[in-house]
Amino acid sequence: MKSIATLLAVIVTMIPICRLSMASDEVVLYLKVTAPKVDYLDVPICAVIDLPDLLANTPVENIVVTLSKIRSGMWQVYGLPQPAQLVVVGPRKAQLWWIARWLTAGETSQWRAILHVIDKARWQTFSWQDKKGEYLDLLFDAHKVTRYMYAYDTSSEHRRFETYKPFLHVFDAQGENLLTNGPDGVRPYLKDKILYPHHRGIFIGWSRLAFAGSRPALSGAEGYDFWGMGGGTAQVHQKFLELVAGPVLARSTALIHWNDKDGQPIVIEQRQTTVFRQADPTVVLLEFRTELKAVAGDVNPPSVWRINLGGDPEHAGFHYRAHNDVAAGASEVKAAYLFHNDGVDPKKDKDLPWAAMSYRLNNRQYCVLHMDHPSNPRPTIYSAYRDYGRFGAFFTHTIKSGEALTLCYRIWVVGSEMLPRQESASKYSAFVDCPEVEVLD
């Protein structure tokens, strides 16, 4: 993705301070941002705003938002304008998103957003390209960024193997080569050359999902495999609930059924993935939010039961798997790992805030930061030591019938050597300790 314009020139405009002002064809908002006690680079910022009457009935994709920083104490706008984006979240409510190129620790800054209707977009934007029934590509400025694989085909055992769970691929910065693993082209006689082909891109699952209490009338063993999909289980994409794309972010929400061998859902998942615009050398910064709801078809009469998400750090949780070429060359170019402190042993130490992995692919070096939000269940164990490039966060948890578990993670992929520990820590802080935003009165 190309960089947001840096502050190279001073643009001075005298403006009165107020919460909201309107011209005949535009709305102006003024906002205050307070940064936590950490320097932030390329941090996503969000403010929830009320949509004024002028824009309430306008499709949000037709509203262009331009953002400028205000010189504190002088009420002057300075710096080059940058894109912002609206995402509707309710009746007359919207999130206003932008990327702050740099926030100094403890800084309080003020910003002006101009919202207006325009026929042609001013900024380079994300866009979606769907190969119906197969995969959904995300592009930025015509370059591929990610690919959500969602086909489900049971016409042959091989096709079922290829499509028994949806996952997300990541492309390189040129949008040409995949950085992540998939089952593409796998044939039985090649399985000795493809290491763990059920590890696919960015994915989630548990190898031992079991019922407790008064168990619903579902077929199958007491334990269900939603990792390698043994015993005929499958995670099956149903439909897209949301597709959003603009100059700052792209967001997809998919409805996914975790089915037993008879096609009956045990878990219903709503998987939301948000990709943020970032400056080089970032390849992608994405946030993964998912809701896992325990269901069991129509149980009549209603019964009290629970599902237990179980397994182990090697076979459960939310994971990233590097392209198989890393595994194929593991004897020469091994994946390496870094943690928030020296001396961390991921096999023993629990509740690590993040883990970073570096690997070499196509003669380039990449670093991947996997961030675990503190709201996720505890204790969490990171599987982050395999030299073929699969790592992720694992926990066990129980979900009561009819209830849901919400999870949140971020993945940051950078085209560089292993990042300094402080830089990874700063990115994690921006995830869990977001800048505070206030719409000024």
C-alpha positions in Angstrom: 0.0 0.0 0.0 1.2 3.5 -0.7 2.0 5.9 2.1 -0.3 8.5 3.4 1.0 11.9 2.4 3.6 13.2 5.0 3.5 16.7 6.5 5.8 18.4 4.0 4.2 21.8 3.7 2.4 24.2 5.9 -1.1 25.2 4.9 -2.4 28.0 7.1 -6.2 28.7 7.3 -7.8 30.7 10.1 -10.8 28.8 11.5 -13.2 29.3 14.4 -13.5 26.4 16.8 -16.8 24.7 17.1 -18.2 21.2 17.2 -19.9 21.1 13.8 -20.4 23.6 11.0 -22.1 23.3 7.7 -21.9 24.9 4.2 -24.5 24.1 1.6 -22.7 21.0 0.5 -20.4 20.0 3.3 -20.1 19.3 7.0 -17.1 20.2 9.1 -16.2 18.5 12.4 -13.5 19.3 14.9 -11.9 16.6 17.0 -9.4 16.3 19.8 -7.1 13.3 20.1 -5.2 12.4 23.2 -2.3 9.9 22.8 -1.3 7.4 25.5 2.2 7.5 26.9 3.7 5.8 23.9 4.9 7.1 20.5 2.6 5.7 17.8 3.3 5.4 14.1 0.5 4.8 11.5 -2.1 4.2 14.2 -5.8 3.7 13.3 -8.1 6.2 15.0 -11.8 6.0 15.3 -14.5 8.5 16.5 -18.2 7.7 16.7 -20.2 10.6 15.2 -23.8 11.5 14.6 -24.6 11.9 11.0 -26.2 15.3 10.4 -29.4 15.8 8.4 -27.5 17.0 5.4 -25.8 13.5 5.0 -28.3 11.2 6.8 -29.8 9.9 3.5 -26.6 9.8 1.5 -25.0 6.5 0.8 -21.8 6.5 2.9 -19.7 5.5 -0.1 -20.6 8.8 -1.7 -19.4 10.8 1.3 -15.7 11.9 1.0 -13.9 12.9 4.1 -10.8 15.1 4.2 -8.8 15.4 7.4 -6.3 18.0 8.5 -4.4 18.6 11.7 -4.9 21.8 13.6 -2.0 23.7 15.0 -2.6 23.6 18.8 -3.3 27.0 20.4 -3.3 28.9 17.1 -6.4 27.2 15.6 -4.6 27.0 12.3 -4.7 24.0 9.9 -1.3 22.7 8.9 0.1 19.8 6.9 -1.2 18.2 3.8 -4.8 16.9 4.0 -5.3 13.2 4.2 -8.2 10.7 3.7 -10.6 9.7 6.4 -13.6 7.3 6.0 -17.1 6.8 7.4 -18.4 3.4 8.4 -22.1 3.2 9.3 -22.7 1.4 12.6 -26.4 2.3 13.3 -29.2 4.7 12.5 -27.7 8.1 12.1 -24.4 6.8 13.7 -21.1 6.3 12.0 -17.5 5.6 12.8 -15.0 8.2 11.5 -11.7 6.5 10.8 -8.3 7.8 9.8 -4.6 7.0 10.2 -2.4 9.2 12.3 1.0 9.1 10.7 2.7 10.0 14.0 1.4 10.6 17.6 3.9 11.7 20.2 3.5 10.1 23.7 1.1 12.1 25.8 0.3 14.6 22.9 -3.1 16.2 22.6 -3.8 17.2 19.0 -6.8 18.7 17.2 -8.1 17.8 13.8 -10.6 19.2 11.3 -12.7 16.8 9.2 -14.6 18.0 6.1 -17.4 15.7 4.9 -18.9 16.3 1.5 -20.7 14.5 -1.3 -18.7 14.0 -4.4 -19.1 12.0 -7.6 -15.6 10.8 -7.9 -13.4 9.6 -5.1 -10.4 11.8 -4.4 -8.2 9.2 -2.8 -6.8 5.8 -3.7 -9.1 3.3 -2.1 -9.5 -0.4 -1.2 -11.9 -2.4 -3.4 -13.3 -5.9 -3.4 -13.2 -8.4 -6.3 -15.2 -11.5 -5.8 -14.8 -14.8 -7.7 -18.2 -16.0 -6.8 -18.2 -19.2 -4.8 -14.4 -19.4 -4.7 -12.6 -16.5 -3.1 -12.8 -12.7 -2.3 -9.8 -10.6 -3.1 -9.1 -7.3 -1.4 -7.2 -4.8 -3.6 -5.6 -1.4 -2.9 -4.8 0.8 -5.9 -5.3 -2.3 -8.1 -2.7 -4.4 -6.1 -4.0 -7.5 -4.3 -3.7 -7.3 -0.5 -5.6 -10.4 0.9 -7.7 -13.3 -0.5 -10.4 -14.8 1.6 -10.8 -18.5 0.5 -14.5 -19.5 1.1 -15.3 -22.3 -1.4 -16.9 -25.4 -0.1 -17.1 -28.3 -2.5 -17.8 -32.0 -1.6 -17.8 -33.3 -5.2 -14.7 -35.3 -4.5 -12.6 -36.2 -1.4 -9.8 -34.0 -2.8 -12.1 -31.0 -3.3 -13.5 -31.5 0.2 -9.9 -31.5 1.6 -9.1 -28.3 -0.3 -12.3 -26.5 0.8 -13.2 -27.8 4.3 -12.5 -24.4 6.0 -12.3 -20.8 5.1 -9.1 -18.9 5.7 -7.3 -15.7 4.7 -4.2 -15.4 2.4 -1.8 -12.5 2.5 -0.1 -11.2 -0.7 3.3 -9.5 -0.8 3.6 -5.7 -1.2 3.5 -6.0 -5.0 0.3 -8.0 -4.9 1.8 -10.8 -6.9 2.9 -13.7 -4.6 1.3 -15.3 -1.6 3.1 -15.0 1.7 0.8 -17.6 3.3 0.2 -21.4 3.0 -2.8 -23.1 1.4 -3.8 -26.4 0.0 -3.5 -25.2 -3.6 -2.3 -27.9 -5.9 -1.9 -30.5 -3.2 -2.2 -34.1 -4.4 -1.9 -37.3 -2.4 1.5 -38.1 -4.0 2.8 -34.7 -3.0 1.8 -34.7 0.7 5.3 -35.7 1.7 6.4 -32.4 0.2 3.7 -30.2 1.6 4.1 -29.9 5.4 0.9 -29.8 7.3 -1.4 -28.6 4.4 -4.3 -28.1 6.9 -2.4 -25.1 8.2 -3.8 -22.4 5.9 -3.0 -18.7 5.9 -4.7 -16.9 8.8 -7.1 -19.4 10.4 -8.9 -20.4 13.6 -10.1 -23.7 15.0 -9.9 -26.3 17.8 -8.9 -29.9 17.4 -11.1 -31.1 20.3 -14.5 -29.5 20.6 -16.7 -31.5 23.0 -20.1 -31.3 24.6 -20.7 -31.2 28.3 -24.0 -31.4 30.3 -27.1 -32.5 28.6 -25.7 -33.2 25.2 -27.8 -32.2 22.1 -28.9 -35.0 19.7 -26.0 -34.6 17.2 -24.2 -37.4 15.5 -20.5 -38.0 15.9 -18.1 -38.7 18.6 -18.0 -36.7 21.8 -15.1 -34.7 20.4 -15.2 -32.8 17.1 -12.1 -31.8 15.1 -12.3 -28.2 13.8 -8.6 -28.0 13.1 -7.7 -30.7 10.6 -11.4 -31.4 10.0 -11.2 -35.1 10.8 -14.4 -37.2 10.9 -16.2 -35.2 8.3 -16.5 -31.9 10.1 -16.2 -28.6 8.2 -16.3 -24.8 8.6 -18.7 -23.7 5.9 -19.0 -20.2 4.6 -22.7 -19.2 4.3 -22.7 -15.6 3.1 -21.2 -12.1 3.6 -22.9 -10.0 6.2 -20.9 -6.8 5.4 -18.4 -5.6 2.8 -16.9 -2.1 3.3 -14.1 -0.5 1.3 -12.7 3.0 1.3 -9.5 5.0 1.4 -8.6 4.1 5.1 -9.9 0.6 5.6 -11.7 -2.4 4.2 -13.9 -4.7 6.3 -15.6 -8.0 5.6 -17.9 -9.9 7.9 -18.6 -13.5 7.0 -21.2 -15.9 8.4 -19.6 -19.4 8.9 -21.2 -22.6 10.2 -19.0 -25.1 12.1 -20.8 -28.3 11.0 -20.7 -31.9 12.1 -20.4 -34.7 9.5 -24.2 -34.5 8.9 -24.0 -30.8 8.1 -25.6 -29.7 11.4 -24.0 -26.5 12.9 -22.4 -26.8 16.3 -20.9 -23.3 16.3 -22.1 -20.3 14.3 -19.3 -17.8 13.7 -19.4 -14.2 12.5 -15.9 -13.5 11.4 -15.0 -9.8 10.8 -11.7 -8.8 9.2 -10.6 -5.2 9.0 -7.5 -4.2 6.9 -6.1 -0.7 7.6 -4.1 1.5 5.2 -0.5 1.8 6.2 2.8 3.3 5.0 5.7 1.2 3.7 7.3 -1.2 4.7 4.0 -2.5 6.1 2.5 -5.2 3.8 -0.8 -5.5 5.8 -2.2 -4.5 9.2 -5.4 -6.4 9.9 -7.7 -6.8 12.9 -9.5 -10.1 13.3 -12.7 -10.1 15.4 -14.9 -13.1 15.6 -18.0 -14.2 17.5 -18.4 -17.9 18.2 -22.0 -18.8 19.2 -22.8 -22.3 20.6 -25.8 -23.8 18.8 -26.9 -27.3 18.1 -29.7 -27.2 15.6 -33.2 -27.4 16.9 -33.0 -29.1 20.3 -36.5 -29.9 21.5 -37.2 -29.7 24.4 -34.5 -27.1 25.2 -31.6 -28.6 27.2 -28.8 -27.2 29.4 -25.4 -27.9 27.8 -22.0 -26.4 26.9 -19.4 -26.8 24.3 -15.7 -27.0 25.4 -13.1 -25.6 23.1 -10.2 -27.9 23.6 -6.9 -29.1 22.1 -3.3 -28.0 22.6 -1.1 -25.1 21.4 -0.1 -27.0 18.3 -3.6 -27.9 17.2 -6.0 -25.1 18.3 -6.4 -21.3 18.5 -5.9 -18.4 16.1 -2.8 -18.9 13.9 -0.7 -17.6 11.0 1.0 -20.1 8.6 3.8 -18.9 6.3 4.0 -20.2 2.7 5.1 -23.8 2.4 8.3 -22.7 0.6 9.6 -21.7 4.1 9.0 -25.3 5.2 10.6 -26.7 2.1 13.8 -24.7 2.8 13.6 -25.0 6.6 17.1 -26.7 6.8 18.6 -23.5 5.4 16.3 -20.6 6.2 14.4 -21.2 9.4 11.6 -19.1 10.9 12.8 -17.2 14.0 10.8 -15.8 16.9 10.9 -12.8 19.3 8.9 -12.0 22.4 8.3 -9.0 24.6 11.1 -9.8 27.0 14.4 -11.7 27.0 14.2 -15.2 28.4 10.6 -15.9 27.4 9.8 -19.6 26.9 6.5 -19.8 25.0 6.1 -23.5 26.0 6.0 -22.5 29.7 5.3 -18.7 30.0 1.6 -17.9 29.6 -0.4 -14.8 28.6 2.3 -13.3 26.4 1.0 -10.0 24.9 2.4 -10.7 21.4 4.8 -12.9 19.5 6.8 -11.9 16.4 8.1 -14.2 13.6 10.5 -13.5 10.8 11.0 -15.6 7.7 12.6 -15.4 4.3 10.5 -16.0 1.1 11.2 -15.2 -2.6 14.5 -13.7 -1.6 12.9 -11.2 0.7 12.6 -11.0 4.5 9.3 -10.7 6.3 8.3 -10.1 9.9 4.8 -11.0 11.3 3.5 -9.7 14.6 0.7 -11.7 16.2 -1.1 -9.6 18.9 -3.5 -11.1 21.5 -6.0 -8.7 23.0 -6.2 -8.9 26.8 -10.0 -9.3 26.6 -9.5 -12.8 25.1 -9.8 -15.8 27.5 -6.9 -16.6 29.8 -4.6 -18.4 30.2 -3.3 -18.2 26.7 -0.3 -20.1 25.4 1.6 -19.1 22.3 2.8 -21.8 19.9 5.7 -19.8 18.5 8.8 -22.0 17.9 8.2 -24.0 14.7 10.8 -23.3 12.1 8.4 -23.9 9.2 6.5 -20.7 10.2 3.2 -21.6 11.9 2.4 -19.7 15.1 -0.6 -18.6 17.1 -2.4 -18.2 20.4 -4.2 -21.0 22.1 -6.6 -21.2 25.0 -9.4 -23.5 26.2 -12.8 -22.2 27.0 -16.4 -23.2 27.6 -19.4 -21.6 25.8 -22.9 -22.2 27.2 -25.7 -23.1 24.9 -27.1 -20.0 23.1 -24.2 -17.8 24.3 -21.3 -16.4 22.3 -17.6 -15.8 22.8 -16.0 -12.8 21.1 -12.3 -12.8 20.3 -10.0 -10.0 19.0 -6.5 -10.2 17.5 -4.3 -8.1 15.2 -1.8 -9.3 12.6 0.9 -7.0 11.3 3.0 -8.1 8.3 6.1 -6.0 7.5 8.6 -6.4 4.6 11.7 -6.3 6.8 14.0 -8.2 9.1 12.8 -8.9 12.6 11.6 -5.6 14.0 13.1 -4.2 17.1 11.2 -5.2 20.2 10.2 -1.6 21.0 8.6 -1.2 17.6 6.5 -4.3 18.1 5.6 -3.2 21.6 4.4 0.1 20.3 2.2 -1.5 17.7 0.7 -3.7 20.4 0.1 -0.7 22.6 -1.8 1.0 19.8 -4.0 -2.0 19.6 -4.9 -2.3 23.3 -4.5 1.3 24.5 -6.1 3.3 21.7 -5.9 7.1 21.5 -8.9 8.9 23.0 -11.0 10.9 20.6 -13.4 13.7 21.5 -15.8 15.6 19.2 -15.4 19.2 20.3 -18.3 21.2 21.5 
